[in-house]
Amino acid sequence: MVQLTDELNAAVTGGVVVLIPAYNPDDKLMSVITELVAFGFEHLIVVDDGSTPECAGVFDRLKNIQQCHLLRHAKNLGKGRALKTGFNYFCIHYPDSVGIVTADADGQHLPADIVRVSRTLYANKNKLILGTRTFTKNIPFRSYMGNVITRYVFWLLIGKKFSDTQTGLRGIPQEMVKNILDLGGERYEYEVNMLIYTKVSNMPIVEEPISAVYIENNRSSHFNPLYDSMKIYFLLIRFVFSSLFASLLDFVLFTITYKLSSSILVSFWTARFSAGTVNFFINKQIVFKNSSSASVTLIKYITLTISLGSVSFLLIKFLANNLGINVFIAKVTVEVVLFLISFSAQRDFIFYDEKDV
């Protein structure tokens, strides 16, 4: 067990609220709640996210625990919605609390680790605390691969690196809870949007090491690797399709103009500005859903287009004229290389908007 002085223990367990969203829990939830009460936590929130009648016994026992406040959904609405329900209750009833710690109901977050994250939150009242697991080859394959892939995709999308993007054990300061109540996402993508919020709000993050516990090869997890991952990665997917469409249009226009003029310069810029105009409006309205002034955003986009376009043009001309590479092959090669640079620039500078999340 985590050893705390009596004074610090009272401050942490009295000043930090624990929130546990629960969907079809078993007796492991009761064990976690019982241990947290033994640690001295005074305020525990459990959200029943539309569990089946077979779980009624677990929730009936929770009602008899004085420190536990039970909230219920009439039907399963998803983890994101359950968290929002708990956050709303927290903001109304605990306005003076340091913050809230979220944990899972399946016993994979040890009560000792919940205490550890609570203590770190208490010491860092203006920072998001992430309970970070250490991933080894002994963990379930889908959990290992899911986190590795999400970690790098998240770095690509957001430009920030996290050791554990999927952890549900988090310490969230009071002010941040209020600000993330209206973030999008009803399922697991809501937790990803929380991390995106830390970027747009410049919220510092502390990663607190915790145990990696997987019960029965993580069978109790309600995370759907295909469905939930697709929702998490949808921003990148939208950008890829937008870019592919613009690239195809650019290539077709470049080919037609080059056949007519035999000029790389004329063909390149005719195609680039035509396709770029289409790409701008798709990215603004559909991909990044940016609400900033169109004129300001367009100026930034044109600046990026000219900058990357100049680099692209010079590289294509160099490959075609100096190395003898076919001009169409040279164009495709260069555009692929510049794709990630373009995405990062549009994400961080062109369509950057706090409302995006």
C-alpha positions in Angstrom: 0.0 0.0 0.0 1.1 3.6 -0.6 2.3 5.1 2.6 1.1 8.7 3.4 1.4 10.8 6.5 -1.9 11.2 8.3 -2.0 14.9 7.4 -1.2 14.4 3.8 -3.5 11.4 3.5 -6.4 13.5 4.9 -5.7 16.3 2.5 -5.4 14.1 -0.6 -8.3 11.8 0.1 -10.5 14.7 1.2 -9.6 17.1 -1.5 -9.6 14.7 -4.5 -12.7 13.0 -5.9 -12.5 9.6 -7.7 -14.8 9.0 -10.7 -15.4 5.5 -12.0 -17.5 4.9 -15.1 -18.9 1.4 -15.0 -20.6 -0.8 -17.7 -21.5 -4.3 -16.7 -19.1 -4.4 -13.7 -18.5 -7.4 -11.5 -17.3 -7.8 -7.9 -13.9 -6.3 -8.9 -15.6 -2.8 -8.8 -16.7 -3.5 -5.2 -13.2 -4.5 -4.3 -11.8 -1.2 -5.7 -14.4 0.9 -4.0 -13.9 -0.9 -0.6 -10.1 -0.4 -0.8 -10.4 3.3 -1.7 -12.7 3.8 1.3 -10.1 2.1 3.4 -7.5 4.5 2.1 -9.7 7.3 3.4 -11.3 8.7 0.2 -14.4 10.7 1.2 -16.0 11.2 -2.2 -16.3 8.5 -4.9 -18.5 8.8 -8.0 -19.7 5.8 -9.9 -21.6 6.2 -13.1 -23.7 3.1 -14.2 -23.6 3.5 -18.0 -26.7 1.5 -18.7 -25.5 -1.9 -17.3 -27.6 -5.0 -17.7 -30.0 -6.1 -14.9 -27.6 -8.9 -13.9 -25.3 -6.2 -12.5 -28.0 -4.7 -10.2 -26.5 -6.5 -7.1 -23.2 -4.7 -7.5 -24.9 -1.3 -7.7 -27.3 -2.1 -4.8 -24.3 -2.7 -2.6 -22.6 0.5 -3.7 -25.7 2.5 -2.6 -24.9 1.4 1.0 -21.5 2.9 1.0 -21.7 6.4 2.4 -18.7 7.8 0.5 -20.1 6.5 -2.9 -22.4 8.6 -5.1 -24.1 6.5 -7.8 -25.3 8.1 -11.0 -27.1 6.1 -13.7 -27.8 6.1 -17.4 -31.0 4.5 -18.6 -29.1 3.0 -21.5 -25.4 2.5 -22.5 -24.2 5.8 -23.9 -20.4 5.2 -24.0 -17.5 5.9 -21.7 -17.1 9.4 -22.9 -20.7 10.3 -22.0 -20.3 8.5 -18.6 -17.3 10.6 -17.9 -19.1 13.8 -18.8 -22.0 12.8 -16.5 -19.5 12.3 -13.7 -17.7 15.5 -14.5 -20.9 17.5 -14.4 -21.9 16.1 -11.0 -18.4 16.9 -9.8 -18.5 20.5 -10.9 -21.8 21.1 -9.3 -21.2 19.4 -5.9 -17.4 19.8 -5.4 -16.5 23.3 -6.6 -13.7 23.6 -4.0 -12.1 20.2 -4.8 -8.5 20.1 -6.1 -9.7 17.9 -9.0 -10.9 14.5 -10.0 -9.2 11.2 -10.7 -10.8 8.9 -13.3 -10.3 5.1 -13.0 -11.7 2.0 -14.7 -14.2 -0.3 -13.1 -12.6 -3.6 -14.1 -9.9 -3.8 -11.4 -7.0 -3.0 -13.8 -6.2 0.2 -11.9 -4.9 -0.7 -8.5 -6.3 1.3 -5.6 -2.6 2.0 -4.6 -2.0 3.6 -8.1 -5.2 5.6 -7.8 -3.8 7.0 -4.5 -0.5 7.7 -6.3 -2.1 9.6 -9.1 -4.3 11.5 -6.5 -1.2 12.5 -4.6 0.5 13.7 -7.7 -2.6 15.7 -8.7 -2.7 17.3 -5.2 0.9 18.4 -5.7 0.4 19.6 -9.2 -3.0 21.3 -9.1 -2.7 22.9 -12.6 -1.5 19.9 -14.5 -3.1 16.8 -16.1 -1.7 13.7 -14.5 -1.5 10.5 -16.6 -1.1 7.2 -14.9 1.4 5.7 -17.4 1.8 2.0 -17.8 5.1 0.3 -18.7 4.5 -1.8 -21.8 6.3 -5.1 -22.1 6.0 -8.1 -24.4 4.1 -9.9 -21.6 1.0 -7.7 -22.0 -2.0 -8.7 -24.3 -1.1 -8.2 -28.0 -4.0 -5.9 -28.8 -3.2 -3.6 -25.9 0.5 -3.4 -26.8 -0.1 -2.8 -30.5 -3.0 -0.5 -29.9 -1.0 1.7 -27.6 2.1 1.7 -29.8 0.1 2.6 -32.9 -1.9 5.3 -31.2 1.2 6.8 -29.6 2.8 7.4 -33.0 -0.4 8.4 -34.8 -1.2 10.8 -31.9 2.3 12.3 -32.2 1.7 12.8 -36.0 -1.8 14.3 -35.4 -1.1 16.4 -32.4 2.6 16.9 -32.3 2.9 15.8 -28.7 4.4 12.5 -27.4 2.8 10.5 -24.6 4.0 7.2 -23.2 0.5 5.9 -22.7 -2.3 7.6 -24.8 -5.0 5.0 -23.8 -4.7 5.2 -20.0 -8.0 5.7 -18.2 -6.3 6.6 -14.9 -6.0 10.3 -15.0 -5.8 13.2 -12.5 -7.7 16.2 -13.8 -7.5 19.6 -12.1 -10.7 21.4 -11.2 -10.5 24.1 -13.9 -9.7 21.6 -16.7 -12.8 19.5 -15.8 -15.0 22.6 -16.4 -13.3 23.3 -19.8 -13.5 19.7 -21.1 -17.2 19.1 -20.4 -18.3 20.2 -23.9 -15.5 18.4 -25.8 -16.8 16.1 -28.6 -16.8 12.3 -28.2 -19.1 9.9 -26.6 -16.9 6.8 -26.4 -13.2 6.3 -26.1 -12.3 9.1 -28.5 -13.4 11.6 -25.7 -10.3 10.6 -23.8 -8.2 11.3 -26.8 -9.9 14.7 -27.2 -8.8 15.4 -23.6 -5.2 15.0 -24.7 -5.8 17.2 -27.7 -7.1 19.8 -25.4 -3.9 19.9 -23.5 -2.2 21.1 -26.7 -4.6 23.9 -27.5 -4.7 25.1 -23.9 -1.0 24.6 -23.2 -1.9 22.4 -20.2 1.3 20.8 -18.7 1.3 17.1 -18.2 2.9 14.8 -15.6 3.2 11.1 -16.3 3.0 9.1 -13.2 4.2 5.5 -13.5 1.6 2.8 -12.5 1.3 -0.9 -12.7 0.2 -2.6 -15.9 -2.5 -5.0 -14.9 -4.4 -7.2 -17.4 -7.0 -9.5 -16.0 -7.9 -12.5 -18.2 -5.9 -11.1 -21.1 -7.9 -7.9 -20.9 -11.2 -9.6 -21.8 -13.2 -7.2 -19.7 -12.3 -4.2 -21.9 -15.1 -2.7 -23.9 -12.7 -1.0 -26.2 -13.4 -2.1 -29.8 -10.0 -2.1 -31.6 -11.6 -1.5 -35.0 -14.5 0.8 -34.4 -13.0 2.9 -31.6 -9.6 3.2 -33.3 -11.3 4.4 -36.5 -13.0 7.2 -34.6 -9.8 8.2 -32.9 -7.9 8.3 -36.2 -10.7 9.9 -38.2 -8.9 13.2 -38.4 -5.9 11.7 -40.1 -8.2 9.6 -42.4 -10.1 12.8 -43.5 -6.8 14.6 -44.2 -5.4 11.7 -46.2 -8.5 11.5 -48.4 -8.6 15.3 -48.8 -4.9 15.3 -49.8 -5.4 12.3 -52.2 -8.2 14.1 -53.9 -6.2 17.3 -54.2 -3.2 15.4 -55.3 -5.1 13.6 -58.0 -6.6 16.9 -59.2 -3.2 18.5 -59.1 -1.6 15.7 -61.1 -4.3 15.7 -63.7 -4.1 19.5 -64.2 -0.3 19.3 -64.2 -0.3 16.6 -66.9 -2.8 18.4 -69.1 -1.0 21.7 -68.8 2.5 20.2 -69.3 1.3 18.4 -72.5 0.1 21.7 -73.8 2.9 24.0 -72.7 5.9 21.7 -72.0 6.7 24.1 -69.2 7.3 22.7 -65.7 6.8 26.2 -64.2 3.5 27.0 -65.9 2.2 23.5 -65.4 3.2 23.3 -61.7 1.7 26.6 -60.5 -1.5 26.2 -62.6 -2.1 22.8 -61.1 -1.0 23.8 -57.6 -3.2 26.9 -57.1 -6.3 25.2 -58.7 -6.0 22.1 -56.6 -4.9 24.1 -53.6 -8.0 26.2 -53.6 -10.2 23.1 -53.5 -8.0 21.6 -50.8 -8.2 24.7 -48.6 -12.0 24.7 -48.4 -12.2 20.9 -47.8 -9.6 21.1 -45.0 -11.2 24.1 -43.4 -14.8 22.9 -43.4 -14.4 19.1 -43.2 -11.0 18.0 -42.0 -10.0 20.4 -39.3 -13.5 22.0 -38.9 -11.9 25.4 -38.3 -14.0 28.4 -37.4 -11.4 31.1 -37.7 -11.8 34.0 -40.3 -11.6 32.5 -43.8 -9.6 35.5 -45.0 -6.9 35.2 -42.3 -6.8 31.4 -42.6 -6.6 31.7 -46.4 -3.6 34.1 -46.2 -1.8 31.6 -44.0 -2.7 28.7 -46.3 -1.5 30.6 -49.4 1.8 31.4 -47.7 2.2 27.7 -46.9 1.2 26.7 -50.4 3.8 29.1 -51.9 6.5 28.0 -49.5 6.0 24.2 -50.0 5.2 24.7 -53.7 8.5 26.5 -54.2 10.4 23.7 -52.5 8.4 21.1 -54.5 9.0 22.9 -57.8 12.8 23.2 -57.2 13.0 19.5 -56.2 11.0 18.3 -59.2 13.1 20.4 -61.6 16.3 19.2 -60.0 15.3 15.5 -60.2 14.0 15.9 -63.8 16.7 18.1 -65.3 19.8 17.1 -63.3 19.2 13.5 -62.5 17.1 12.6 -65.6 14.2 11.2 -63.6 10.8 11.2 -65.4 9.1 14.4 -64.5 5.8 12.6 -63.4 7.7 10.2 -61.2 9.7 13.1 -59.7 6.5 14.9 -58.9 4.9 12.0 -57.1 8.0 11.3 -55.1 8.4 14.9 -54.0 4.7 15.3 -53.1 4.8 12.1 -50.9 7.8 13.4 -49.0 6.2 16.8 -48.4 2.8 15.3 -47.3 3.7 15.0 -43.6 5.2 18.5 -43.5 2.1 19.9 -45.0 -0.1 18.1 -42.5 1.9 19.2 -39.5 1.9 22.8 -40.7 -1.9 22.9 -41.4 -2.6 21.2 -38.0 -0.4 23.6 -35.9 -0.4 26.9 -37.8 -3.1 27.1 -40.5 -6.3 25.5 -39.0 -5.3 25.8 -35.4 -8.4 26.6 -33.4 -9.4 25.7 -29.8 -12.9 24.8 -31.1 -11.4 22.1 -33.3 -11.5 19.7 -30.4 
